[in-house]
């Protein structure tokens, strides 16, 4: 976990461009298996956008994650996200995101990559 926080801090400190004002992002994600509700995670993050160049930006955000399983005990963890958006052309962009959430024993993490084409 400390490694993730140090990497996020190093990214901010190494960024040569401007850091925009802070923001708050509250997000709820719910899971289902068919029509059976499994539970939700509500994240309350504080973050910042970072302009890397005219065509690239990044963001860092972190804060508490309230884990609310269906029929189980709720728990509070720590979660965060770091991402990059790059304009490849006027209509095509690429993005990537790394996310994590602490747990009782293991750190859970994920990576998202994608392309976005605007018509």
C-alpha positions as CSV (number, residue, x, y, z in Angstrom):
1,X,0.0,0.0,0.0
2,X,2.8,2.4,0.9
3,X,4.3,1.7,-2.5
4,X,1.1,2.8,-4.3
5,X,0.9,6.0,-2.3
6,X,4.6,6.8,-2.9
7,X,4.2,6.1,-6.6
8,X,1.2,8.5,-6.8
9,X,3.1,11.2,-4.9
10,X,6.2,10.8,-7.2
11,X,3.9,11.2,-10.2
12,X,2.6,14.5,-8.9
13,X,6.0,15.8,-8.0
14,X,7.5,14.8,-11.3
15,X,4.7,16.3,-13.4
16,X,6.3,19.3,-15.3
17,X,2.9,20.9,-16.0
18,X,0.2,22.6,-14.0
19,X,-1.9,20.9,-11.4
20,X,-5.5,22.0,-11.5
21,X,-7.5,22.7,-8.3
22,X,-8.6,19.8,-6.2
23,X,-12.0,18.1,-6.6
24,X,-14.2,15.7,-4.8
25,X,-15.5,12.5,-6.5
26,X,-18.2,10.4,-4.9
27,X,-18.9,7.2,-6.8
28,X,-21.1,4.2,-6.0
29,X,-20.5,0.8,-7.7
30,X,-23.0,-2.0,-7.2
31,X,-22.7,-5.7,-8.2
32,X,-25.3,-8.2,-9.3
33,X,-25.2,-11.9,-10.2
34,X,-28.2,-12.1,-12.6
35,X,-30.9,-10.3,-10.7
36,X,-29.3,-11.1,-7.3
37,X,-27.9,-8.0,-5.6
38,X,-24.4,-8.7,-4.2
39,X,-23.6,-5.3,-2.6
40,X,-22.0,-1.9,-3.2
41,X,-18.9,0.1,-2.7
42,X,-19.2,3.8,-2.2
43,X,-15.9,5.8,-2.6
44,X,-15.3,9.3,-1.4
45,X,-12.2,10.6,-3.1
46,X,-10.3,13.8,-3.1
47,X,-8.3,14.3,-6.3
48,X,-6.5,16.6,-8.7
49,X,-6.2,16.9,-12.5
50,X,-2.7,17.4,-13.9
51,X,-2.1,18.9,-17.4
52,X,0.9,17.0,-18.8
53,X,0.9,18.7,-22.2
54,X,-1.5,20.2,-24.8
55,X,-2.8,16.7,-25.6
56,X,-2.4,14.8,-22.4
57,X,-3.7,15.0,-18.9
58,X,-3.6,12.8,-15.8
59,X,-5.5,12.6,-12.5
60,X,-4.9,11.2,-9.0
61,X,-7.6,10.6,-6.4
62,X,-7.9,8.7,-3.2
63,X,-10.0,8.4,0.0
64,X,-12.3,6.1,2.0
65,X,-14.2,3.3,0.4
66,X,-17.3,2.1,2.2
67,X,-17.9,-1.6,1.4
68,X,-21.6,-2.6,1.8
69,X,-22.2,-6.3,1.1
70,X,-25.7,-7.5,0.8
71,X,-26.6,-9.2,4.1
72,X,-23.1,-8.8,5.5
73,X,-21.1,-6.5,7.8
74,X,-20.1,-3.2,6.2
75,X,-16.4,-2.2,6.3
76,X,-14.3,0.9,5.5
77,X,-11.2,0.5,3.3
78,X,-8.9,2.9,1.5
79,X,-9.1,3.2,-2.3
80,X,-7.6,5.3,-5.1
81,X,-7.2,5.8,-8.8
82,X,-4.6,7.3,-11.2
83,X,-5.2,7.8,-14.9
84,X,-4.0,9.3,-18.1
85,X,-6.0,10.7,-21.1
86,X,-4.1,11.3,-24.4
87,X,-5.6,13.0,-27.5
88,X,-4.2,11.0,-30.4
89,X,-6.0,13.1,-33.0
90,X,-9.0,15.5,-33.1
91,X,-11.4,12.6,-32.9
92,X,-9.4,9.8,-31.3
93,X,-8.2,9.5,-27.7
94,X,-6.6,6.9,-25.5
95,X,-7.0,6.4,-21.8
96,X,-5.7,4.3,-19.0
97,X,-6.5,3.9,-15.3
98,X,-5.0,2.0,-12.4
99,X,-7.3,1.6,-9.3
100,X,-6.9,-0.1,-5.9
101,X,-8.7,-0.9,-2.7
102,X,-7.4,-2.2,0.5
103,X,-8.8,-5.4,2.0
104,X,-8.5,-7.5,5.1
105,X,-5.5,-9.3,3.8
106,X,-4.7,-8.4,0.2
107,X,-4.7,-5.2,-1.9
108,X,-7.1,-5.6,-4.8
109,X,-6.2,-3.6,-7.9
110,X,-7.3,-3.2,-11.5
111,X,-6.2,-1.7,-14.8
112,X,-8.4,-0.2,-17.5
113,X,-7.3,0.7,-21.0
114,X,-9.4,2.1,-23.9
115,X,-9.8,4.1,-27.0
116,X,-12.6,6.7,-27.5
117,X,-13.6,7.8,-31.0
118,X,-15.9,10.9,-31.3
119,X,-18.1,11.3,-34.4
